[in-house]
Amino acid sequence: PGVVKNLKTENITTTSISLSWEKPDGNASSYFIQILEDPTFDMNLTTTSYTIEILTPGNYYTILVYAQVGENNVQGAYDIVSNYTIPDVVKNLTAENITTTFISLRWDKPDGNVSSYFIQILEDPRFNTIATTTYEIIKGLTPGNYYTFLVSARVGENNVQGKNLVIIEYTKPGVVKNLKTENITTASISLSWEKPDGNASSYFIQILEDPTFDMNVTTTSYTIESLTPGNHYTILVYAQVGENNVQGAYDIVSNYTSKLLQF
């Protein structure tokens, strides 16, 4: 028999490759399929399409298809096609060592084979990077910003890419600017500051000498009241972002409340 025509691969997944071809010139009663990388695989069929299953993700396969005729399956020359299965999804993607301007990503190799990893940031279409290890530090980020990271495994010269795994994190917000005390009385200290570089959705205030005091505010000023006259207070102000109030480093200011006048 002649050689099958228009042999091609289609509908490739992580564990399967579908084949289709056309009948050769002349006669053919069946077809024989082999995988060069798997000598244990062979398949006889009478149709002009077939899906090979239970393959390894990210693996390279060279597939041979022969036309056959007669009871003894007389074979013609083969046609050949090759392709990769799609790599699987990376495992256990986590973020660590988060600062104001970088986030470290770590993940585990997916099942099957992989030659590199492709990293994207959903909020920044211009950003993409390729890693060959299972760890990457993403630098140059904006403080207090929300980032959606996509990590995909790749294989082959043409970078056949699998589905991505997603992780969402905030960078830490920056330190508030120009924190100062003003309008001090015997029982109150007023604070003011400026927004840090990047993003901040709220601010958290603590008093070092009073562990029971804490306050969340969304403005850049606040008056602490019910203080003790003539007392020394050390006040910490943090910027925060997100629903879980991710905190940056604090700025600190200290002062005394006014003393009561004695007559």
C-alpha positions as CSV (number, residue, x, y, z in Angstrom):
1,P,0.0,0.0,0.0
2,G,1.0,3.6,-0.4
3,V,1.8,6.1,2.2
4,V,-1.0,7.7,4.2
5,K,-1.7,11.4,3.3
6,N,-2.0,14.6,5.4
7,L,-1.0,12.9,8.7
8,K,-1.4,15.5,11.5
9,T,-1.8,15.9,15.2
10,E,-4.6,17.8,16.9
11,N,-6.5,18.2,20.2
12,I,-3.3,17.6,22.2
13,T,-3.7,17.5,26.0
14,T,-1.3,16.7,28.8
15,T,-1.9,12.9,28.3
16,S,-3.3,12.4,24.8
17,I,-2.6,13.2,21.2
18,S,-5.2,12.8,18.5
19,L,-4.1,11.8,15.0
20,S,-5.9,12.1,11.7
21,W,-4.9,11.2,8.1
22,E,-6.3,10.4,4.7
23,K,-6.4,7.1,2.9
24,P,-3.3,6.5,0.6
25,D,-3.6,6.2,-3.2
26,G,-4.8,2.7,-4.0
27,N,-6.1,0.3,-1.4
28,A,-5.8,0.1,2.4
29,S,-7.7,-2.2,4.7
30,S,-6.2,-1.1,8.0
31,Y,-3.6,1.1,9.6
32,F,-0.8,0.4,12.1
33,I,0.5,3.0,14.6
34,Q,3.7,3.0,16.5
35,I,5.4,5.4,18.9
36,L,9.2,5.6,18.4
37,E,9.8,6.5,22.1
38,D,7.6,3.6,23.4
39,P,8.5,0.3,21.7
40,T,5.7,-1.4,23.7
41,F,3.0,0.6,22.0
42,D,1.4,-0.6,18.7
43,M,-2.2,-0.3,17.5
44,N,-4.1,-1.7,14.5
45,L,-7.3,0.1,13.4
46,T,-9.5,0.5,10.4
47,T,-10.4,4.2,10.7
48,T,-8.4,7.3,9.6
49,S,-8.2,8.9,13.0
50,Y,-7.1,7.8,16.5
51,T,-6.4,9.3,19.9
52,I,-3.4,8.0,21.7
53,E,-4.0,8.2,25.5
54,I,-2.2,7.6,28.8
55,L,0.9,9.6,27.6
56,T,3.3,11.5,29.8
57,P,2.8,15.3,30.2
58,G,5.4,17.4,28.4
59,N,6.9,14.5,26.6
60,Y,8.1,14.4,23.0
61,Y,6.5,11.7,20.8
62,T,7.4,10.5,17.3
63,I,4.4,8.7,15.8
64,L,4.5,6.4,12.7
65,V,1.4,5.4,10.7
66,Y,1.5,2.7,8.1
67,A,-1.2,1.6,5.7
68,Q,-1.9,-2.2,5.6
69,V,-3.7,-4.6,3.3
70,G,-4.7,-8.3,3.4
71,E,-5.1,-10.9,6.0
72,N,-1.3,-10.8,6.8
73,N,-1.3,-7.0,7.1
74,V,1.1,-6.3,4.3
75,Q,2.6,-2.9,5.3
76,G,3.6,0.1,3.1
77,A,6.1,2.8,4.1
78,Y,5.2,4.9,7.1
79,D,4.4,8.6,7.4
80,I,5.7,10.3,10.5
81,V,4.6,13.1,12.8
82,S,6.0,14.3,16.0
83,N,4.8,16.6,18.8
84,Y,4.9,17.3,22.5
85,T,2.1,16.6,24.9
86,I,1.2,19.7,26.8
87,P,3.1,20.1,30.1
88,D,1.1,19.7,33.3
89,V,0.3,22.5,35.9
90,V,3.1,23.4,38.4
91,K,2.4,22.4,42.0
92,N,2.5,24.2,45.3
93,L,3.0,27.8,44.0
94,T,3.7,30.0,47.0
95,A,5.0,33.6,47.6
96,E,7.7,34.3,50.2
97,N,10.1,37.0,51.3
98,I,7.7,39.8,50.4
99,T,9.0,43.3,50.6
100,T,7.8,46.7,49.3
101,T,9.2,46.1,45.8
102,F,9.8,42.4,45.3
103,I,8.0,39.1,45.8
104,S,9.8,35.7,45.6
105,L,7.8,32.9,44.0
106,R,8.5,29.2,44.6
107,W,6.8,26.1,43.1
108,D,7.3,22.4,42.5
109,K,7.9,20.7,39.2
110,P,4.7,19.4,37.6
111,D,4.1,15.7,36.8
112,G,5.9,14.7,33.6
113,N,8.5,16.8,31.8
114,V,9.3,20.5,31.7
115,S,12.2,22.6,30.3
116,S,11.3,26.1,31.5
117,Y,8.6,28.2,33.2
118,F,6.8,31.3,32.0
119,I,5.8,33.9,34.5
120,Q,3.3,36.7,33.9
121,I,1.7,39.5,36.0
122,L,-2.0,40.0,35.1
123,E,-1.9,43.6,36.1
124,D,1.2,44.4,34.0
125,P,0.8,43.0,30.4
126,R,4.4,44.2,29.6
127,F,5.9,41.9,32.2
128,N,6.9,38.3,31.4
129,T,10.0,36.3,32.3
130,I,11.3,32.8,31.7
131,A,12.8,30.7,34.6
132,T,14.6,27.4,34.4
133,T,14.5,26.8,38.1
134,T,11.4,26.5,40.4
135,Y,12.2,29.8,42.1
136,E,12.1,33.4,40.9
137,I,12.4,36.8,42.5
138,I,10.1,39.4,40.9
139,K,11.6,42.8,41.3
140,G,10.7,46.4,40.6
141,L,7.2,46.2,42.0
142,T,5.1,49.0,43.4
143,P,4.7,49.2,47.2
144,G,1.3,48.2,48.5
145,N,0.2,46.9,45.1
146,Y,-2.1,43.9,44.3
147,Y,-0.4,41.4,42.0
148,T,-1.8,38.3,40.3
149,F,1.1,36.0,39.2
150,L,0.6,33.3,36.6
151,V,3.2,30.5,36.3
152,S,3.1,28.0,33.4
153,A,5.4,25.1,32.5
154,R,6.9,24.9,29.0
155,V,8.6,22.3,26.9
156,G,10.5,22.2,23.6
157,E,12.0,24.6,21.2
158,N,8.7,26.2,20.5
159,N,7.8,26.6,24.2
160,V,4.7,24.4,24.2
161,Q,2.9,25.8,27.3
162,G,0.6,24.2,29.8
163,K,-2.1,25.8,31.9
164,N,-1.0,28.4,34.5
165,L,-1.3,28.3,38.2
166,V,-2.2,31.6,39.9
167,I,-1.3,33.2,43.1
168,I,-2.4,36.6,44.4
169,E,-0.3,38.8,46.8
170,Y,0.2,42.4,47.9
171,T,3.6,43.9,48.2
172,K,4.1,45.5,51.6
173,P,3.2,49.2,51.7
174,G,5.9,51.8,52.1
175,V,6.6,53.8,55.3
176,V,4.4,56.9,55.9
177,K,6.1,60.2,55.3
178,N,6.6,63.3,57.5
179,L,5.0,61.8,60.6
180,K,4.7,64.5,63.3
181,T,3.0,65.5,66.5
182,E,1.0,68.7,66.9
183,N,-1.6,70.4,69.0
184,I,-0.5,68.6,72.2
185,T,-2.6,69.1,75.3
186,T,-2.6,67.5,78.8
187,A,-4.7,64.6,77.6
188,S,-4.2,64.4,73.8
189,I,-1.7,64.3,71.0
190,S,-2.6,65.0,67.4
191,L,-0.7,63.2,64.6
192,S,-0.4,63.9,60.9
193,W,1.6,62.2,58.2
194,E,1.7,61.8,54.4
195,K,0.8,58.9,52.3
196,P,3.8,56.6,51.5
197,D,5.1,55.9,48.0
198,G,2.8,53.4,46.2
199,N,-0.5,52.4,47.6
200,A,-2.1,52.5,51.1
201,S,-5.7,51.9,52.0
202,S,-5.6,52.5,55.7
203,Y,-3.2,53.2,58.7
204,F,-2.6,51.4,62.0
205,I,-1.6,53.3,65.1
206,Q,0.0,51.9,68.2
207,I,1.3,53.4,71.4
208,L,4.4,51.6,72.7
209,E,3.7,52.5,76.3
210,D,0.1,51.2,76.1
211,P,-0.3,47.8,74.5
212,T,-4.1,48.0,74.8
213,F,-4.3,50.9,72.4
214,D,-4.6,50.3,68.6
215,M,-6.5,52.2,66.0
216,N,-7.2,51.7,62.3
217,V,-7.9,54.9,60.3
218,T,-8.3,55.8,56.7
219,T,-7.2,59.5,57.0
220,T,-3.7,60.9,57.3
221,S,-4.3,62.5,60.7
222,Y,-5.6,61.4,64.0
223,T,-5.9,62.8,67.6
224,I,-5.2,60.3,70.4
225,E,-7.2,61.2,73.4
226,S,-7.6,60.2,77.1
227,L,-3.8,60.3,77.7
228,T,-2.1,61.0,81.0
229,P,-0.8,64.5,81.6
230,G,3.0,64.8,81.5
231,N,3.5,61.3,80.2
232,H,5.9,60.2,77.5
233,Y,4.4,58.5,74.5
234,T,6.0,56.6,71.6
235,I,3.7,56.3,68.7
236,L,4.0,53.9,65.7
237,V,2.1,54.5,62.5
238,Y,1.9,51.7,59.8
239,A,0.4,51.9,56.3
240,Q,-1.9,49.0,55.4
241,V,-3.4,47.5,52.2
242,G,-6.0,45.0,51.3
243,E,-8.8,43.2,53.1
244,N,-6.3,41.5,55.4
245,N,-4.5,44.7,56.3
246,V,-1.1,43.8,55.0
247,Q,1.3,46.1,57.0
248,G,4.5,47.8,56.0
249,A,7.2,49.0,58.3
250,Y,6.3,51.6,60.8
251,D,7.4,55.2,61.3
252,I,7.8,56.4,64.8
253,V,7.4,59.6,66.7
254,S,7.5,60.4,70.4
255,N,6.5,63.3,72.7
256,Y,5.1,64.3,76.1
257,T,1.6,65.4,76.9
258,S,1.5,68.7,78.6
259,K,1.7,68.8,82.4
260,L,-1.1,70.0,84.5
261,L,-0.5,73.5,85.9
262,Q,-0.1,73.6,89.7
263,F,-1.5,76.6,91.6
